[in-house]
Amino acid sequence: MVSSFKTPHAAVACLLLGLFAPTHAQTPAPKPYASIATDGEGYAGPGRAAANDLPGLVIRIGLLAPLHGERKPEGDAMVAAAQMALHDAAPRGSVHGHHVAFAIQDSSGPSWGVVSDAVIRLVLEDEAVALITSTSGADAHLSEQVGNRVGVPVLTLSADATTTEADIPWIFRMGASDLIQAQLIAYELYSVRHLGHILLITQQGRDGDRGAISMRHAAADLGAIEPKVVTLDEDQPDLNAFVQRINANPQQAIVIWTNTSTAARLLSALRAAGVSVPCYLSEDASVRIATNSGDEVWAITEDIKTDLNRPAFAKRFQQSTGLSPNAIATRTYDAVTLIVQALQVVGPNRARVRDELSRGSFSDGISGKITFDRQGNNQIAMHLVKLQ
């Protein structure tokens, strides 16, 4: 469902700003709200009692997805995969007598005002038992701030490593961080190929900035020359002048850290201009990339060799959508499955669902082996593959 409830922006701002308001310590000191330990990120706050179970006969799983604009294909993949997962995990549509449904909100817009309102609606009006967010780092940060304050588990598709660095006990990241991706690419470029002059093309915004920071760190760790970074103006529809500048200063390889539609346009423009150096794509950039014969384009992908269920899932997803599933689809599917499995064990309670997710080890998912570390990072195996 897409709610029509409207929260005044001022009220939203007050709530989100309140996330950082200081609290007064009690005497004697209570158990810590969160603990950092090797056995998992603990949460010692309230909310586990039966009195805190969500009311009503409907349990809602919140989806924060881009449903319009350039990132609409991502949102469509999330919704389609989520519906498949719910049908598979709860074929009768219910868990312990509660009907399970989705509350879907659109994240196609500015973080403050549009996305923040959407998060508040999912948490307060729709009373979602857990949230699943898109690949956007901004979406993930807004959701985890509200989740940490109110007590709602968040499973995110974002690669932004800073979402879990603060040891917040309510956030779980389904994919590999941008730093892990950068380390894979940097090792291939600097240690395997022994290249020295790399161009990194990023997109304006937080996710592009995080990619640049991660690539710089990865290069520094290997004692290599940092890549030259060029940020692409999103308002620049014509890439000819941009590509001509690149061609005038040839590099040994190009790393593209953008969304997939921008990456596709860039690759097409680069090849049309005769730029033939190897190109490496971040995972988000490679979601819907088609390559030509002879192109040398490498992408980050998850380890799917051991997953016997993936071929059947891929066939069903393609029959439903007309498209092959990507990492967005597989991880959304697995996120919904994990939430439903947790509900089956602990019932409609946000804190108990969080506890069940934080146990850290699950059976193989469609996206690969799912194992959360104490910070909520999925220890998924990633590889570089050449796109054919």
N, C-alpha and C positions, 0 to 999 in steps of 0.2 A: 504494500500500500504506500501511496505517497500522500503524506499528511498535508492538510490545508492550514494547520495551526500556524500562526505567525507570532514569533517572539520579537518584541521591540529590540532594535539593535542596542539600545542603551542598556537594557536588561541583560542581554547576552554579554556585552562588554563587561558589565559589573560582575557577572558570574565568573567569566574567564579571568578577569583581573584578580578576582578573589582567590583564584587558585594559588596565588603566590603570597597571600596575606599571612603574616606571622601568626602562630598559635601559641597560647600560653601553656607552659608545662604544668602538669598536675603534681601534687605532693601527696603520697609518695609517687615516684615516677612510674607510669604504666609500662606495660610491655611495649617494645618498639612497634611502630606502625608497620615497618618493613625491616627485614634483616637481610644482610648480605652474607651468604655462607656457601660452602661448596655443594651443599645438598639441595640448593634451589633458592630462588628469591622468595622469602617468606612474607606472609601478610598476617599480622597479629591483630588487625582491627576487627570491628564488629561486622555483623551481617550474615552469619552462618545459621542463626537460629531459624526455626520454622516460621516464626513470626515475620521474618524478613523475606520469605518466599514471595515471588511476584504474584499479584492477585489475578483472578479471572481464569477462564478456561483456555485462553489462547496465549501461547509463549511465542514471542516475536524475536527473530534474529535480525539485527540491524545491518543493512547494506548501505555504505556510503560510496556511491559510484558516480562517475561522470556520464550523464545521460544525454548531453547535448554537446555540440561543438567538435573541436578537433579530436578530443579524447573519447568521443562517443563509442567507437569500436571497443575500447577497453571496458566501458560500462556495460555494453551489450554482452560481452563475453562473461563478465562477472555474474550478471543476472541469469544467463542461460546455464552456466555451470552450477550456480547456487540451486536453481530449481531441480537440476538433475541430481545433485547431491542429496537434497531433502527427500526426493522420491526414493532414492536408494537406501538412505540411512533410516528413514521412517516411512516405509511403503504404505502404511495405513494413515499417514498424516498426523499421527499422534504419539505422544510419549507420556506414559503414566496417566492416561486420561486427559491430557492437555493437547489441544490442537497446536501444531507448530506451523508458523507462517513467517513471512518476511515483512519487515518494515523497510522500505526503500526510499532513500533521500538522494537528491541530485547534488553532486559536488562540482558542477560546471559553473564556476563563478569565483569571485574574489573570496579569499579565506575569511576575512572579517566581513560579516554581514550575511553572506550567502552560505558558505560552508559552516561557519560557526552556528548559524541558526539551524541548519540541517542537523548538526550533531546534537544540539539541545533538544530538538524535536524527537530524535531517535531515543534519547536517554530519558527525557522527562514525560513526553506525551505518549510515545509508543511503548515506553518501558521495555526496551530491548534487553534481553538477557545478556547479550554480547554484541559487539560491533565488528564488522569486517570492513576495512578501508582499502582504497585503491592504491596504486603505485605512487601516488603523490605524497611526498614527505610532509608537505603542509597539512594535508588531510590527516595524516597519521599523528602529527604533533598536537593538533587541536583535539583529536579524539582521545589521545592518551592523557591530556591534561584534564579533560572532563571526566574520563574514566577513572583516573586516579583520585579525583576529588569526590566523585559520587560513589565510586565502587562498581565499575563496569569493565569486564575484560574486553580487550581490543586485540584483534588479530589483523595485522596489516600486511599488505603486499609490497609496501614501500621498501626500498633498499637503503634508506637513510640510516646510517649506523648510529646517529645521535639519538634515535628514538629509544634505544635500549641502554645507552651508556650511563644513564642516571640511575639505573637499578630500580626503576619503577615496577612494582609487582603486578601491574595490570596489563602490561603490553607484551605481545608475542609477535615476532616477525616471522613470516612464512618463508621468505626467500633469503638469498645470500645478500649480505650488505654490499654497499658500493665499494667499501675498502677491499673486501675479498675479491670482488670482480676486478678492481684495479690491480691488485696483486697478481692475479692470473694473467692479465694482459701485459703488465710490466715485465713479468718473468719471461714471457714468450718473446717480447720485443728486445729486452736488454740482455738477458742471460742465454737465451736459445739462439736468437738471430743476431745478437751483438750489434744492434742498431744504435745510433747515437742521436739522430735528429728526428723527433717525433712531433707531429702536429696534433693537438687535441682540440676538437670542435665541440663546444658546449652550447646549451640553450640558456636564455635568460631565466633566472629564477633559482629557487633554493636547490632543486635537484641538480641543475647544471653546475652550481657552485660546489655542491658536495662532490660531484664527480671530479671536478678540477682539483679540489683539495686532496681527494683520495689518490688520484694519479700522481700528484706531486709527492705525496708521502711514500707511495710505492716505489717511485723512481729513486728518491733519496735513500730508502732502505737498501737499495741495490747499488748505491754509489754511482748512479747514472745521472746524465744530464736531464734536468726537468723538461717535460714537453713544453713546447710553445703553445699557449692557450689562446684560442680565438673564440669569442662569444658571438653567436648568431643572433641578430635582431629578429625577434618573432614577427615584427611588423614589416619585414623585408620579403615580399613575395617573389621578387626576381633574384635568383641566386647567381646570375651570370657574372656580375661585378665581383661578388664575393669569391666565386671560384677562380676568376681571373687573378685575383690577388694571391690566392693559394698557389696557382700555377706559376706565378712569377717568383715564388720563393719555395722551390721544391723541397719536400721532406722525404724521408725514407719510408715512412708509414704514417697513416692517419688513424686516429682514434675518434670515433663519433659517440658522444654522450648526450643524446637528445631523446625526444619521444620518437616513436616509430614512424609517424607520418613525415616529420622533418628529416629523419634519417633516410627515408626512401627518396625524398626530393633531392637531398644532398648527394646520395650515391648516383642518381641519374644525372645530375648536373656535372659531377666530377668525371664520370665516364664520358659524357658528351664533350667535355673539354679536353679529353685525352689524358686525364690523370689516372695512371695505372698502378700506383703504389698499393701495397696491401692495406686494407681497411679493417679495423677492429671495432666491433660494436658492443656497447653496454647491453645488458639484458633487455632493458626497456626499449632500446633503439632497434632491437632485432626482432620484435614481436611479429611484424607482418612484412618481412623483407623478401623480395624476390630478386634473384641474381641472374646475370647473363652468363652464358658459357664463356669461360676464360677469366671471369672476375675472380679476384682473390679477396674474399670477404669472410672474416672470422667473427664468430659470435659466442657469447657465454650461454651455456645451457646446463640444465640440471641433469643429474645422473638417473637415467630411467631404464638401465639395462636389466634390473632385477624385478621390475614391476610387470607382473603377468596380467594385471587388469587394464593396463593403459591402452592396448590395442582395441579392446571392446569399448572402452570409454571414448576413444578417438572416433571410432566408427559412429557411435550414437550421437556424439557432439556434432559431427559433420552432417549427419542426417537431420539434426534439429536446426542447425544454423547455416549449413552450406559452407562452413569454414573448418579448417583443421584447428584443434585446440592448441593454445599457446600456454606459456607459463602463467599468465593471468587466469586462464580458465582452470588449469590443473590445481593451482594453489587456492583459488576460491572454492573449488570442489572439496579439497581437503580441509579447508578451514570450516566449512559448513559441517562436514562429516565429524570433525573433532568436537564441535559444539554440541551436535546432536548426541554423540556418544557420551559426552559429559553429562548432558541432561538425563540420559537414560540411567546413569549411575547415581547422580546427586539430586535430581529434580530441579524445579524452576527457581534457582537461587543463584544470584550473580557471584557471591563470594565463594560458594561451594563449586560452581563451575570453574572459577579462577583456580581454585585449589586443584581440581582434577586436571586442568590443562597444565599446571606447573609441575606435575609429576614428571614430565619431561620426555618420556619415551613412548612411542606408539608404533603400531605395525606399519608396514609400508603403505604409503599413500600413492595416489596417482602421480604426484610430483616427485616421489622418491621416499626414502626413509626419513621420517619426521622425528627429530630428537631436539627438544628445547634445552639449552643450557640454563644456568641459574639466572641469566639476565633476560631470558625470553627469546634468544636467538635460535632459529632452527639450524642445526648443524648439517645442512644439506650439502651433498657433494656436488661441485660444479666443475665444468670442463669447458675448454675452448674447442669449437668444432668449425670446420670450413663449410660454409653454406654452398649447396649445390644448385 
